[in-house]
Amino acid sequence: MQALVYHGPGLKSLDERPMPEIQAPGDAIVQMLKTTICGTDLHILKGDVATCRPGRILGHEGVGVVTAVGPGVTTFRPNDHVLISCITSCGKCDYCRRGMYSHCRTGGWILGNEIDGTQAEYVRIPHAETSLYPIPAGADEEALVMLSDILPTGFECGVLNGKVAPGSTVAIVGAGPIGLAALLTAQFYSPAEIIMIDLDESRLDVALRFGATHKINSAAGLVAEKVMALTGGQGVDTAIEAVGIPATFVMCQDLVAPGGVIANIGVHGVKADLHLERLWSQNIAITTRLVDTVTTPMLLKTVQSKRIDPTRLITHHFQLSEVIAAYETFAHAADTHALKVIISP
């Protein structure tokens, strides 16, 4: 089968690889129908994710059709259409029992990281019964690809960790796909203001169409001053970091009001400054999280009821044979205006 393979920092290629096989009773083999590229894949290619070794098939998102199941799988059968969670969970270990599926003793974020992933024609899914979701008949499968990772990530790591509340003020630093997912799901809680901050004017315009109340182009500087002007000099109740670089983490520290929350979503590959000399007396909470996907069933219902439309995040379509071009398009979003790309067999 064909698969996108990571060969070390900056190196990737579309290769022929053996078909995956059942290795454990709880495994399923899924034929991929739709997958996508995540910002985390770009971090892997930069060498920021030490657990991902050369030779790994990348990708941790998608929908597909079950082709085979192990003897321990009773809830899925061949020909079932399924949503693949980016997080693999056994559902039994101490972390899973606490709802921390991302730290499952035999799972977590392993797809496209510690085991072969979804940017291929077929993928093996361990712990299939608790790591796959049945797709309702008639569902928009492209929309559901956004439920593998970015919507639960934006919601859990940004909105829930950030304690977004009715009437609150929110700043989201980074108007890429994850930041926009946080924007879409923050509106569940009716905040009074959502301020989007980014260097890319086109993405900021998208954010306004998606429901942001204000935009700030950080290329012009004076971001903190502009946020203070919009919030009566107080700052925001929730500052969501959705980029993953030191400058944006520091920026969130400049924007948050006393008693507020800084919710980090971004994948940080290098150290970032924490200015406790300014924040120690401000009752600030700083949260970090790897998505657990505990909200995926709820988000699936919101998509089915059309309360949220994830297809608005999709800008480009490619075939698997064009996956290198898809990466180039996604990696150069400032020029291509890419948000999420859909890759089909």
Residue pairs with C-beta under 8 A, 6 or more apart in sequence:
1 16
1 17
1 18
1 19
1 120
1 121
1 122
2 14
2 15
2 16
2 17
2 120
2 121
2 320
2 321
3 14
3 15
3 16
3 17
3 57
3 116
3 119
3 120
3 121
4 12
4 13
4 14
4 15
4 57
4 58
4 59
4 119
4 120
4 320
4 323
4 324
4 327
5 12
5 13
5 14
5 15
5 17
5 55
5 56
5 57
5 58
6 12
6 44
6 45
6 52
6 54
6 55
6 56
6 57
6 58
7 13
7 54
7 55
8 47
8 54
9 45
9 46
9 47
10 45
10 46
10 47
11 45
11 54
12 45
12 58
12 324
12 327
13 324
14 320
14 321
14 323
14 324
17 57
17 116
17 120
19 29
19 122
20 29
20 116
20 122
20 123
20 124
21 29
21 124
22 29
22 68
22 69
22 70
22 124
23 124
23 126
24 70
24 72
24 126
25 70
25 71
25 72
25 73
26 70
26 72
26 73
26 90
26 126
26 127
26 128
26 129
27 69
27 70
27 73
27 124
27 125
27 126
27 128
28 66
28 68
28 69
28 70
28 73
28 76
28 82
28 124
28 125
28 128
28 132
29 66
29 67
29 68
29 69
29 122
29 123
29 124
29 125
30 64
30 65
30 66
30 67
30 82
30 84
30 122
30 123
30 124
30 125
30 132
31 64
31 65
31 66
31 67
31 121
31 122
31 345
32 62
32 63
32 64
32 118
32 120
32 121
32 122
32 123
32 320
32 345
33 62
33 63
33 64
33 65
33 81
33 141
33 344
33 345
34 62
34 63
34 64
34 141
34 142
34 145
34 342
34 343
34 344
35 59
35 61
35 62
35 118
35 119
35 145
35 342
35 343
36 59
36 61
36 62
36 145
36 146
36 148
36 340
36 341
36 342
36 343
37 59
37 119
37 326
37 327
37 330
37 340
37 341
37 343
38 59
38 60
38 61
38 86
38 149
38 150
39 176
39 177
39 178
39 244
39 267
40 49
40 60
40 267
41 58
41 59
41 112
41 119
41 327
42 330
42 331
43 49
43 244
43 267
43 269
44 52
44 58
44 112
44 113
45 327
46 269
47 269
48 267
48 269
49 113
49 267
51 113
51 114
52 58
52 112
52 113
52 114
56 112
56 113
56 114
56 115
56 116
56 117
57 112
57 116
57 117
57 119
57 120
57 123
58 112
58 117
58 119
59 111
59 112
59 117
59 118
59 119
59 120
59 123
60 84
60 86
60 109
60 111
60 112
60 113
60 117
60 118
60 148
60 149
61 84
61 86
61 118
61 145
61 148
61 149
61 150
62 84
62 118
62 123
62 145
62 148
63 81
63 82
63 83
63 84
63 135
63 141
63 144
63 145
63 148
64 81
64 82
64 84
64 118
64 123
65 79
65 80
65 81
65 82
66 76
66 77
66 78
66 79
66 80
66 81
66 82
66 128
66 132
67 78
67 122
68 78
69 76
69 77
69 78
69 128
70 128
72 129
73 128
73 129
74 129
75 129
76 82
76 128
76 129
76 132
76 134
80 134
81 134
81 135
81 141
82 132
82 133
82 134
82 135
83 132
83 133
83 134
83 135
83 144
83 147
83 148
83 296
83 300
84 111
84 118
84 123
84 125
84 131
84 132
84 148
85 131
85 132
85 133
85 148
85 293
85 296
86 109
86 111
86 148
86 149
86 153
86 291
86 293
87 101
87 102
87 104
87 107
87 108
87 109
87 131
87 290
87 291
87 292
87 293
88 101
88 104
88 107
88 108
88 109
88 110
88 111
88 125
88 126
88 127
88 131
89 96
89 101
89 104
89 107
89 108
89 127
89 130
89 131
89 293
90 96
90 104
90 105
90 106
90 107
90 127
90 130
91 127
91 129
91 130
93 104
93 105
93 106
94 105
95 101
95 103
95 104
95 105
96 104
96 105
96 130
99 292
99 294
100 292
101 107
101 108
101 292
101 293
101 294
102 108
102 109
102 289
102 290
102 291
102 292
102 293
103 290
104 127
106 126
106 127
107 126
107 127
107 131
108 290
109 290
110 126
111 117
111 118
111 123
111 125
112 118
112 119
115 124
115 126
116 123
116 124
117 123
119 320
119 323
119 343
120 320
121 320
121 345
125 131
125 132
133 147
133 296
133 297
133 300
135 141
135 144
136 304
139 303
139 304
140 303
140 311
142 311
142 314
142 342
143 303
143 309
143 310
143 311
144 300
144 303
144 310
145 310
145 340
145 342
146 181
146 310
146 311
146 313
146 314
146 340
147 296
147 299
147 300
147 303
147 310
149 291
150 177
150 178
150 181
150 313
150 340
151 181
151 184
151 185
151 299
151 308
151 310
152 291
152 292
152 293
152 294
152 295
152 296
152 299
153 178
153 181
153 265
153 291
154 178
154 179
154 180
154 181
154 182
154 183
154 184
154 185
154 242
154 265
155 181
155 182
155 185
155 295
155 299
156 289
156 291
156 292
156 293
156 294
156 295
157 263
157 264
157 265
157 287
157 288
157 289
157 290
157 291
158 172
158 178
158 181
158 182
158 185
158 186
158 240
158 242
158 263
158 265
159 182
159 185
159 186
159 188
159 189
159 240
159 263
160 295
161 261
161 263
161 287
161 289
162 170
162 238
162 239
162 240
162 261
162 262
162 263
162 287
163 237
163 238
163 261
163 285
164 170
164 186
164 189
164 191
164 237
164 238
165 189
165 191
165 237
166 189
166 190
166 191
167 190
167 191
167 192
168 189
168 191
168 192
168 237
168 238
169 191
169 192
169 193
169 195
169 231
169 234
169 236
169 237
169 238
169 257
170 186
170 191
170 193
170 194
170 195
170 236
170 237
170 238
170 239
170 240
171 194
171 195
171 196
171 197
171 227
171 236
171 238
171 239
171 240
171 252
171 255
172 179
172 182
172 183
172 186
172 194
172 195
172 196
172 197
172 207
172 212
172 240
172 242
173 179
173 197
173 198
173 218
173 239
173 240
173 241
173 242
173 243
173 248
173 251
173 252
173 255
174 197
174 198
174 241
174 242
174 243
174 248
174 266
175 183
175 196
175 197
175 198
175 200
175 203
175 204
175 206
175 207
175 242
176 198
176 203
176 242
176 243
176 333
176 339
177 313
177 339
177 340
178 242
178 265
178 266
179 196
179 198
179 207
179 240
179 242
179 243
179 265
180 203
180 206
180 207
180 210
180 313
180 339
181 313
182 240
182 242
182 265
183 194
183 196
183 207
183 210
183 211
183 212
184 210
184 211
184 308
184 310
184 312
185 299
185 308
186 194
187 194
187 211
188 302
191 237
191 238
192 213
193 213
193 214
193 230
193 231
193 236
194 211
194 212
194 213
194 214
195 212
195 213
195 214
195 215
195 216
195 227
195 230
195 236
196 204
196 207
196 208
196 212
196 214
196 215
196 216
197 215
197 216
197 218
197 223
197 227
197 251
198 204
198 207
198 215
198 217
198 218
199 217
199 218
199 219
199 334
200 333
200 334
201 217
202 337
203 333
203 337
203 339
204 212
204 215
204 216
204 217
205 215
206 339
207 215
208 215
210 312
214 230
216 223
216 226
216 227
218 251
223 251
223 254
223 255
224 251
224 254
224 255
227 235
227 236
227 255
228 234
228 235
231 257
234 257
234 258
235 255
235 256
235 257
235 258
235 260
236 255
236 256
236 257
236 260
237 256
237 257
237 259
237 260
237 261
238 256
238 260
238 261
238 263
239 252
239 253
239 255
239 256
239 260
239 261
239 262
239 263
240 252
240 263
240 265
241 248
241 249
241 251
241 252
241 262
241 263
241 264
241 265
241 266
242 248
242 265
242 266
243 266
244 265
244 266
244 267
244 268
244 269
245 266
245 268
245 272
246 268
246 270
246 271
246 272
246 273
248 266
249 262
249 264
249 266
249 268
249 272
249 273
250 272
250 273
250 275
252 262
252 264
253 262
253 274
253 275
253 278
253 279
253 284
256 262
256 282
256 284
258 282
258 283
258 284
259 282
259 283
259 284
260 284
260 285
261 284
261 285
261 286
261 287
262 284
262 285
262 286
262 287
263 287
263 289
264 286
264 287
264 288
264 289
265 289
274 286
299 308
302 308
303 309
303 310
313 339
313 340
314 339
314 340
314 341
314 342
315 337
315 338
315 339
315 340
315 341
316 326
316 329
316 330
316 336
316 338
316 341
316 342
317 341
317 342
317 343
317 344
318 325
318 326
318 329
318 341
318 342
318 343
318 344
319 343
319 344
319 345
320 343
320 344
320 345
322 343
323 343
326 341
326 343
329 336
329 338
329 341
330 336
330 338
330 341
332 338
333 339
